[in-house]
Amino acid sequence: MHLGHGRAVVGCMTIIVMMAAVSPVALAATHRVVSGDTLYRLAQHYSVSVDQLVQQNGISNPHQLQVGTLLNVASNPVHTVRRGDTFFDVAHLYGITASVLMAANPQYSAFNLPVGARLTVPASDGSTSATYTVRSGDSLFLIAQRYATTVNALRAANNLSSDRLHPGMVLRLPVGTSARTQTGAQAIPWAQVDRIFPRHSTARIIDVWTGLSFMTYRRGGWAHADVEPLTRQDTDILRRIYGGSWSWSRRPIIVEVEGYRIAASMNGMPHGGGSLNNSFPGHHCIHFLNSTTHGTQRLCPLHQRAVRQATGQ
């Protein structure tokens, strides 16, 4: 009898220890809906917004909660991916940068967000920063212009006592502004871009979703720009942007040329002819505001959507 009682005591102790090991934060991060609950009352109780509760729980009808539903009420938002969502779209929704959002969710590919995936959304109060890797020719002034911030803000974010930079140096970018101001890109009509970025000229391409950049050469095109990577190294970067394989997928980009930062869209599929010794078998396309395809001479909705994304819309 005494031995049996001892087992009972050990069992009780085990249960107590297990319960004590549960984090009170984890317990408070969910709420099971009971009769009379409303999103407004829950938002007030857990110090979150109604919009946040809707977003991170994928609620389709915010006016009707089903009793027994388990809701995520964590103060750090969680976004449930819907069809068509991209890291850029979700980041803009929450007022942070795509690079910060991707860093907080490394388990998901930047090229393919599965529907139903739950993304952790970091705070946008300045406690989390995007980063920028310095390249040859960069200066604090140019980087500040590129990311719509100031030289003083960059100095403060990186505790810099000197403005001297070296390639490979990683800088923290001040956050807290929207993706629109982070890109600093303009949607310029194709008729004007055709003069700014003429045939046989070069430009720098920045991929909005990854931050990777490469040099490109405009070989032709009259309804949009037909381009190809300038060197083999640029081809390698373009391939990295597309996850290691060529694709027709449209991506928002920024074209830096002649002092302009132009919102644009590119695909990553080599086709047609090429003229450079760059290991790229052909050329690919860059579209701008109101540019059209060469075949149908019509706007491509996917390219135009990516152009808007490149401005932060």
LINFEN-V484965 format. One line per field, one symbol per residue. ss: DSSP state (H for helix, E for strand, L for the rest). phi: phi as a letter, one per 40 degrees, with the letter a starting at -180 (. if undefined). psi: psi as a letter, one per 20 degrees, with the letter a starting at -180 (. if undefined). A space follows every 10 residues. Layout:
ss = ???
phi = ???
psi = ???
This chain:
ss = LHHHHHHHHH HHHHHHHHHH HLLHHHHHLE EELLLLLLHH HHHHHHLLLH HHHHHHHLLL LLLLLLLLLE EELLLLLEEE LLLLLLHHHH HHHHLLLHHH HHHHLLLLLL LLLLLLLEEE LLLLLLLLLE EEELLLLLLH HHHHHHLLLL HHHHHHHHLL LLLLLLLLLE EEELLLLLHH HHHLLELLEH HHHHHHLLLL LEEEEEELLL LLEEEEEEEE LLLLEEEEEL LHHHHHHHHH HLLLLLEEEE EEEEEEELLE EEEEEEEELL ELLLLLLLLL LLEEEEELEL LLLLLLLLLL HHHHHHHHHH HLL
phi = .ccccccccc cccccccccc cccccccccb accbdgcbcc cccccbfbcc dcccccbgcc bccbbcdgcc bcbccccbbc cbdgcbdccc ccdbgbcccc ccccbccbcc bacccgcbcc bccbchcbbc bbccbdgcad ccccccbfbb ccccdccbfc cbccbbdgcb bccdbhcccc cccgbbcbdd dccdccbcdg bbabbbcccb gcbacbbcci gbcaccbadc bccccccccc dcggacacdc bcbbbcafgc bbcabbbbbc agcbbbcbgb chbbbbbbdg cbccccfbcc dccccccccc chc
psi = gggghghggg gghggggghh ipphghhiiq ppprpiqqhg gggghjlrqg hghggijkph niiopppipo qokqhoqppo prpiqrhggg ghhjkrqhhg ghhiliiqqi inoppiqopp oqqkjiipqr qppprpiqrh ggggghklar ghhggghjlp iqjpqqpipp qppprirrhg hhgkqqopqh hghhhhmrqk rrrpppphhh iqqrqqpohb phhapprqqh rhhhghgghg hkkiqqqipp pprpoopkiq oppaqqrkop rbqriqmjjo mbrrqpqapj qrqhgikqqo hgghghghhi ij.
